[in-house]
Amino acid sequence: MKILIAGELNLDLVLQNYQSFPELGKEVLVEDMSLTLGSASAICAAGLAKLGNTVSFAGKVGADPWGDLVLERLRDLGIDLAYVMRDPSIKTGMTVSITSSRDRALITYLGSIAELRDWDVKDSWFAGCRHLHVSSFYLQQGLRPGLKSLLARAHRSGLTTSLDPGFDPSGRWGSDILDTLAEVDYFFPNEIELQEIAGVTNPADALRSLSNGRTATVAKLGAAGCMILVDGLPVRIPAFSIQAVDTTGAGDSFNAGFLHARLGGRGLIDAARFATACGAISTQGLGGTSAQPTESEAAAFLASHIPEEVRT
C-alpha cells in the first residue's frame, strides 16, 4: 500500500551509553557514536518501507551537505523523494541524541524542520495513497497552524490520517492539538505527551478524555507497553522484555508497525501487538533505522514472544 508522510527531515548525531549524564562545566565520555537519519517522520517512513509499503515523503531540507546525507539515506531505504524540496536559504536540521539503554535526551537545531507549510503539500500528491502520516506536531512550527486543514484535505481525498505529537520543547502544550485531532484517525502520544495534552495523569483516564468519536489514541507507555481503548475499555499490551541497545526512534518504529498492521486489516489489539514488536526490535541497533524489522522478522519475533493483553 502507498503511504504519504508529510514531515520534518534532519540528521541524528547519536552519542551512546554515557558514563554519567552531562552537567554544566563538566565533560563525560560515551561508548559509541553514529551519524544517522533522524526525524520522527523519516524514521516512521523508513519503518513503513522496511515492512514492505510504498512510501512517499513531503518535506524540506537545506541545500547543504547535511541535506545531501538525509536524501542519500532516504533513497537507500527506497523512499520516494519526488515531494522533498531543497531550500538554499535554510540549514538542514540536526538532533544530538544522548542515549543509553534506559532512556535518552535530545538537543535539536530546528532549521528545515520548521519550514514545511500545509500549502506545500498538494492535493495531487494524495493520488494513489491510502494514508497520510505526520509526526512532530510541536517541532513542525510552519506546518502546525495549517495541519488540521491538510488532514481534512487528505480525508476528502479518501485517505486516513495519523499524528504523533512529539515533545513540546516550549513546555506550553498548546490546546490547538485537541482541535486538530478532529481530523486524526490514529494518534500516537507517549506517556508524557499523553499526560500533558490530556491534562490527566492516569493513562486510561487520559485516553477517555481524548475520545472524540473519531480518533483512536494509542498511548506508548515505554516499559509498560501500550494502551488503547477498545469498545470504550482500556486495553494494555505489555512490552517485551529485551535488552535495548539504543531506544532512539523506537516510538516511530512502533507507529510504522501499527499503521502497517492496521491498514493491512488487523484489529486494534493485533495492530498494537505488532507495533510493540516493531518498536522492541528497533532498539537492537544504533540509531532509529538500523534495526527496523521486515514483516517476516516482526512475525517471527511475535511467534516467540506472545504477550497477553491486560484489561485495566
C-alpha positions in Angstrom: 0.0 0.0 0.0 1.1 3.6 -0.6 1.6 6.0 2.3 2.4 9.7 2.2 4.5 11.2 5.0 4.4 15.0 5.5 7.2 15.8 7.9 10.5 17.1 9.2 13.9 15.9 8.0 17.1 16.0 9.9 20.2 14.0 10.9 20.7 12.5 14.3 24.1 12.5 16.0 23.7 9.7 18.5 26.1 9.6 21.5 25.5 6.2 23.1 26.0 4.9 26.6 27.2 7.8 28.7 29.1 7.1 31.9 27.1 9.8 33.6 24.7 12.4 32.2 26.4 15.7 31.2 26.4 18.5 33.7 27.3 22.2 33.0 31.0 22.8 33.2 31.9 19.1 33.1 32.8 16.6 30.4 31.7 13.0 30.2 32.5 10.1 27.8 30.3 7.8 25.8 31.0 4.3 24.5 29.9 4.8 20.8 28.6 7.3 18.3 26.9 7.4 14.9 25.5 10.0 12.5 22.2 8.6 11.2 19.0 9.6 9.5 16.9 11.4 12.1 13.4 12.9 12.5 10.4 11.1 13.8 8.7 11.4 10.4 11.6 9.9 8.5 12.2 7.1 10.9 8.5 6.2 10.7 8.8 6.3 6.9 11.8 4.1 7.0 10.0 1.6 9.1 7.0 1.5 6.8 9.2 1.0 3.8 11.1 -1.9 5.6 7.8 -3.5 6.2 7.1 -3.5 2.5 5.0 -0.4 1.9 5.4 2.2 -0.8 6.3 5.4 0.9 6.4 9.0 -0.5 7.9 11.8 1.6 6.9 15.5 1.5 9.4 17.8 3.4 12.2 20.3 3.2 15.9 20.2 3.6 18.7 22.8 3.1 21.0 22.8 0.0 23.8 21.7 2.3 25.9 18.5 3.0 23.5 17.5 5.8 20.6 17.6 3.3 22.7 15.5 0.9 23.1 12.9 3.6 19.5 12.9 4.5 18.4 12.4 0.9 21.0 9.7 0.2 19.8 7.7 3.2 16.2 8.0 2.2 17.0 6.8 -1.3 18.9 3.9 0.1 15.7 3.0 2.0 13.6 3.0 -1.2 11.5 6.1 -0.2 10.1 8.3 -3.0 11.6 11.8 -2.7 9.7 13.5 -5.5 8.0 15.8 -3.0 11.1 16.8 -1.0 12.0 20.4 -1.5 15.5 21.9 -1.2 15.8 25.4 0.0 19.3 27.1 -0.1 18.1 29.8 2.4 17.8 27.3 5.3 20.0 24.8 7.0 19.1 21.1 7.4 18.0 20.4 11.0 20.2 18.4 13.4 19.4 16.5 16.6 22.0 15.3 19.2 20.7 12.3 21.0 22.4 11.4 24.2 21.2 7.9 24.8 21.5 4.8 26.9 19.6 1.5 27.2 17.4 3.2 29.8 16.4 6.5 28.1 17.7 9.4 26.0 17.9 13.2 26.0 17.6 15.3 22.8 19.1 18.6 21.7 17.7 19.9 18.4 18.5 22.7 16.0 15.3 23.2 14.0 16.4 24.7 10.7 14.5 22.9 7.9 12.3 21.1 10.5 10.2 24.2 11.0 9.9 25.2 7.3 7.2 22.9 5.8 3.8 24.6 5.3 0.4 22.9 4.7 0.1 24.6 1.3 3.4 23.0 0.2 1.6 19.6 0.2 -0.6 19.5 -2.9 -3.9 17.6 -3.3 -2.5 15.9 -6.4 0.1 14.2 -4.1 -2.7 12.2 -2.4 -3.4 10.3 -5.7 -2.9 6.6 -5.1 -2.2 6.9 -1.4 -4.0 5.1 1.3 -2.9 7.1 4.3 -1.2 10.4 5.4 1.1 10.4 8.5 2.6 13.4 10.3 4.9 13.5 13.2 6.4 16.2 15.5 3.4 18.5 15.8 5.3 20.8 18.1 8.6 20.9 16.2 7.0 21.5 12.8 6.2 25.1 13.6 5.5 26.0 10.0 3.1 23.1 9.4 1.3 23.3 12.8 -1.1 26.2 12.1 -2.5 24.6 8.9 -2.2 20.9 9.9 -5.9 20.4 10.5 -6.6 21.8 7.1 -4.1 19.5 5.5 -5.5 16.5 7.3 -9.1 17.5 6.2 -7.9 17.7 2.6 -6.5 14.2 2.9 -9.8 12.9 4.3 -11.6 14.5 1.4 -9.3 12.6 -1.0 -10.2 9.3 0.7 -7.1 8.9 2.9 -7.0 8.0 6.6 -4.6 10.1 8.8 -2.4 9.7 11.8 -0.4 12.1 14.1 2.5 11.6 16.5 2.7 14.8 18.6 6.3 14.5 19.8 7.6 16.5 22.8 6.9 20.3 23.1 10.2 21.9 24.0 8.4 25.1 24.9 6.5 23.3 27.7 3.3 25.1 26.8 1.5 22.1 25.2 -0.9 24.3 23.3 -4.6 23.2 23.1 -4.7 23.6 19.4 -3.7 20.0 19.1 -7.1 19.0 20.5 -8.8 20.8 17.7 -6.5 19.2 15.2 -7.4 15.7 16.5 -10.9 16.1 14.9 -9.2 15.2 11.6 -6.9 12.5 13.0 -7.8 8.8 12.8 -4.8 7.4 14.8 -2.9 9.4 17.5 0.4 8.2 18.9 1.5 10.1 22.1 4.0 8.6 24.6 3.2 8.6 28.3 4.5 12.1 29.0 2.9 13.6 25.9 -0.5 11.9 26.7 -0.4 13.3 30.2 0.5 16.9 29.2 -2.0 17.0 26.3 -4.9 15.5 28.2 -4.1 17.1 31.5 -4.7 13.8 33.2 -2.1 11.6 34.9 -3.8 8.2 34.7 -3.3 6.8 31.1 -6.8 5.2 31.0 -8.5 8.4 32.1 -6.4 10.4 29.7 -7.5 8.1 26.8 -11.1 8.6 27.7 -10.6 12.4 27.9 -9.3 12.5 24.4 -12.1 10.3 23.0 -13.8 12.4 20.3 -15.8 9.8 18.3 -13.1 9.6 15.5 -9.6 9.3 16.9 -8.1 6.0 18.1 -5.4 7.1 20.6 -2.6 4.6 21.1 -0.6 5.5 24.2 3.1 4.4 24.1 3.9 3.7 27.8 7.6 2.6 27.5 8.4 -0.4 29.7 4.7 -0.7 30.5 3.8 -1.4 26.8 1.0 0.5 25.2 -2.7 1.2 25.9 -5.7 1.7 23.7 -9.4 2.0 24.2 -11.4 -0.9 22.6 -15.2 -0.5 22.8 -14.6 2.1 25.5 -12.4 -0.2 27.7 -8.7 0.4 28.1 -6.6 -2.5 26.9 -2.9 -2.6 27.8 -0.4 -4.6 25.6 2.7 -5.4 27.7 6.1 -4.5 26.5 8.6 -7.2 25.5 11.5 -8.0 27.9 14.6 -7.4 25.9 18.0 -5.7 26.4 17.9 -2.4 24.4 21.0 -1.2 22.6 19.5 2.2 21.7 16.0 3.5 22.2 16.3 6.3 19.5 13.2 6.2 17.3 11.6 3.2 18.9 8.3 5.0 19.2 8.4 5.9 15.4 9.1 2.2 14.6 6.1 1.4 16.8 4.0 3.9 14.7 5.1 2.3 11.5 4.2 -1.2 12.8 0.8 -0.1 13.9 0.0 1.6 10.7 1.2 -1.3 8.6 -0.9 -3.8 10.6 -4.0 -1.6 10.9 -4.1 -0.5 7.3 -3.5 -4.1 6.3 -6.7 -5.1 8.0 -5.7 -6.2 11.5 -7.8 -5.2 14.6 -6.7 -2.6 17.1 -5.3 -5.1 19.6 -3.4 -7.2 17.0 -2.1 -3.9 15.4 -0.9 -2.7 18.8 0.8 -6.0 19.5 2.6 -6.0 16.1 3.6 -2.3 16.7 5.1 -3.2 20.1 7.2 -5.9 18.4 8.4 -3.5 15.8 9.4 -0.9 18.5 11.2 -3.5 20.5 13.2 -4.9 17.6 14.2 -1.4 16.5 16.1 -0.9 19.8 18.6 -3.7 18.9 20.8 -1.3 16.7 22.3 2.2 16.9 20.1 5.0 15.5 16.4 4.9 14.6 16.6 2.8 11.4 19.4 0.3 11.5 17.5 -2.5 13.2 13.9 -1.9 12.0 12.3 -5.2 11.1 10.7 -6.6 7.9 7.2 -8.0 8.2 8.6 -11.6 8.4 11.1 -10.6 11.1 8.4 -9.0 13.2 6.1 -12.0 12.7 8.9 -14.4 13.8 9.6 -12.2 16.9 5.9 -12.3 17.8 5.8 -16.1 17.4 8.5 -16.5 20.0 7.2 -13.7 22.4 3.5 -14.0 22.9 2.1 -11.5 25.4 -1.4 -11.4 26.8 -3.4 -8.2 26.7 -4.3 -6.8 30.1 -7.6 -5.1 30.7 -7.4 -2.3 33.4 
